[in-house]
């Protein structure tokens, strides 16, 4: 079984990997992250126990502070495979 974390990491050629946020949003797997209009969006996915599909969208402009935009996105719940 895999462990799932709620960490957000950033990479720089000069410093390598740096954890920039913890508990940013609920732990999940098989989600989608996109860059859109100078922000990061995390959409869907789900926890592993119980197996569920989330339909939320989280937004951050700095990868540190995250805000839930909605818990019920206007498109079907999605879990990447």
C-alpha positions in Angstrom: 0.0 0.0 0.0 1.2 3.5 -0.7 1.4 6.4 1.7 -0.3 9.6 0.5 0.8 13.0 1.7 -0.6 16.5 1.6 2.7 18.2 0.7 3.5 20.6 -2.1 7.0 20.7 -3.4 8.9 23.2 -5.5 12.1 22.6 -7.5 15.0 25.0 -8.3 18.2 24.2 -10.1 20.2 26.1 -7.4 18.5 24.5 -4.3 16.9 21.3 -5.4 13.5 20.2 -4.0 11.9 22.2 -1.2 8.7 21.5 0.6 6.7 24.7 0.5 3.4 23.6 2.0 1.9 20.9 4.1 -1.8 20.1 4.6 -2.5 22.3 1.6 -5.6 20.3 0.6 -7.0 16.8 1.5 -4.7 13.9 0.6 -5.4 12.4 -2.8 -4.1 10.4 -5.6 -4.9 10.3 -9.3 -5.7 14.1 -9.4 -4.9 16.6 -12.1 -2.8 19.8 -11.6 -2.7 22.5 -14.2 -1.2 26.0 -14.5 -3.8 28.5 -15.5 -3.8 32.3 -15.4 -0.7 32.6 -13.2 -2.1 30.0 -10.7 -2.0 26.3 -10.0 -5.3 24.4 -9.9 -5.7 20.9 -8.3 -8.8 19.1 -9.5 -10.4 15.9 -8.5 -8.7 12.6 -7.7 -9.6 10.9 -4.4 -8.5 9.3 -1.2 -7.5 5.6 -1.3 -9.5 4.6 1.8 -12.4 4.6 1.1 -12.0 4.6 -2.6 -13.9 7.7 -3.7 -13.8 10.4 -6.3 -13.5 14.0 -5.4 -15.1 16.8 -7.4 -13.3 19.7 -5.8 -11.0 22.4 -7.2 -8.2 24.1 -5.2 -6.3 27.2 -6.4 -3.0 28.8 -5.4 -1.0 31.7 -6.8 2.1 30.9 -4.8 2.0 27.1 -4.2 1.9 27.8 -0.4 -1.5 29.1 0.3 -4.4 27.1 -1.2 -8.1 28.0 -1.4 -11.0 25.7 -2.3 -12.8 27.2 -5.2 -15.6 24.6 -5.1 -16.5 21.2 -3.7 -18.8 20.5 -6.6 -17.1 21.4 -9.9 -19.5 21.9 -12.9 -18.1 18.8 -14.7 -18.2 15.1 -13.7 -16.0 14.0 -10.9 -12.7 12.6 -12.2 -10.0 10.3 -11.1 -7.0 9.9 -13.4 -5.9 6.4 -14.1 
